Amino acid sequence: MDNTFAGDASPSANGTTLVDLGNGVHIEMTEAKAGKVSVFVDPKEIIISRKRFVSSARNVLKGKITEVKDAGNVAKVTVDAGKPFTVQITKKSLAEMKLSLGTEVYLAFKASSVQAI
């Protein structure tokens, strides 16, 4: 399943849980967990942008596009952000943003979008 990762969870000072996914990738989730954990982020919950922007999203990762797949009415874009994240966007967004292999992008998603599984 896309965007399923194993990591080490620990509580943070601000009430969220920090999950170390390895390879320098850390994400925040709202569910209280500690120790070994598996997490999932729905590809539809991730925003992709060409520039970093200010938002309430606790998770912002920088990466490069490594794959673009046609998935019917949408495109599935894989971004290497230290771990491979898949993002689902409309084909119109893909074209308007001029996204292609090697494009540097930012991924943003809320801590509440990270689910323990």
Summary of the structure (lengths in Angstrom):
residues: 117
radius of gyration: 14.1
end to end distance: 11.7
largest distance: 42.8
contacts: 339
relative contact order: 0.27
helix: 10%
strand: 56%
